[in-house]
Amino acid sequence: MDDLANLIEALTRLVRAKTGDDGAKVTDLRALPGHAGFGYSFLLERSRTGAEPAGKLVLRVAPPAVRIAGPADIVRQARIMESLANTDVPVPRILWYGDEAEFFDRPYFVDAWVDGFKLVDRSDIAADHARRLARDGVRVLAALHRVDWRERRLAWGEPQPLEEEMKRLDHLLDRPTLDPAVVARGPELRAKLRGSIPGDAPVGCVHGDFHWANVMFRDDGVAALIDWEIALCGPTLLDLGWVCFFSDPSAWANGQLMFDAPLDPDEILDAYEEAAGQPLDRARMSWFRAFAAYRFGVITCFNIMLHRRGKRHDPAWETTARSAPRMFERGLELLG
């Protein structure tokens, strides 16, 4: 309770400093789910009727005592979302961000609350309606990939080659503390991927974690893409391979997906081609689908190791770990 009171006090100082409203109040502070940093929703009450911003907002702060990089780089996430304002890619509206020690003693951003829902939480939606919404999600993904990254390189950084993406995963996979039964054919898939890296993949803005749990919908379409923790500038087909992986029962033990998928991989690729206005190289796309299976398989190996060693308690990985060997096998199948 003391921590909560301290956070409310710091947040109140922040909103008063940013709005110039010494009577602004923070109420109804609530924790939000998520792994990369800490998120809270809150209500901002203004001393003057009609003053903006007001109402429901979101605060994100970096975890304490961690290096500010990757998913913990909260300010970078804010800049990336801010760079997409006034494009065809709906994102939460960024209000403030920074790393001033006087507020939270670590980086933060505040953005507008997005009213909407995730398809993975709405089993009551008719299948045809869910499929229409999902196709609109794919349309927004194609719109993201059309955004001119060169004009936004200060926020996004320089393009990252596929070789660098693989090196980052080497750091997770090459550990003696991993369970060999979970790692299974991971090294074999890595070797095949490394020996067949596509050299001509289109480059652009990449969400990095585009799947059905990271898209907020309204009844008529996409409300916002959320969770930009691992966004990057790089091969755009990384996003397409990723959402195909999370929609492919063949990549999961007993065909049990992590969450229901409204479209299968072929339907996703067809929708993307329609939205992009040009065909995809399906053979090249198989490499990116295989890489997605490898990437999430490696992440699973690493996270289940952390959980079992008491480094990061998250028992949900026990369920996911049962599918890791199948992920690597599916990747090998996709590579032929």
Salt bridges, closest charged atoms under 4 A:
ASP21 OD2 - ARG46 NE 2.87
ASP28 OD1 - ARG30 NE 2.87
GLU100 OE2 - LYS18 NZ 3.31
ASP124 OD1 - ARG122 NE 2.78
ASP136 OD1 - ARG139 NE 2.61
GLU151 OE1 - ARG152 NH1 3.66
GLU158 OE1 - ARG153 NH2 2.89
GLU164 OE2 - LYS167 NZ 3.57
GLU165 OE2 - ARG168 NH2 2.20
ASP170 OD1 - ARG190 NH1 2.82
ASP170 OD2 - ARG194 NH2 2.76
ASP174 OD1 - ARG190 NH2 3.04
ASP179 OD2 - ARG308 NH1 2.84
GLU188 OE2 - ARG185 NH2 2.91
ASP200 OD1 - ARG284 NH1 3.11
ASP209 OD1 - HIS211 NE2 3.29
ASP239 OD2 - HIS145 NE2 2.95
ASP248 OD2 - ARG289 NH2 3.29
ASP248 OD2 - ARG330 NE 2.86
GLU267 OE2 - ARG131 NH2 2.88
ASP270 OD1 - ARG282 NH2 2.98
GLU273 OE1 - ARG282 NH2 2.96
ASP314 OD2 - HIS35 NE2 3.29
GLU318 OE1 - ARG308 NH2 3.05
GLU329 OE1 - ARG326 NH1 3.23
GLU333 OE1 - ARG326 NH2 2.90
GLU333 OE1 - ARG330 NH1 3.29
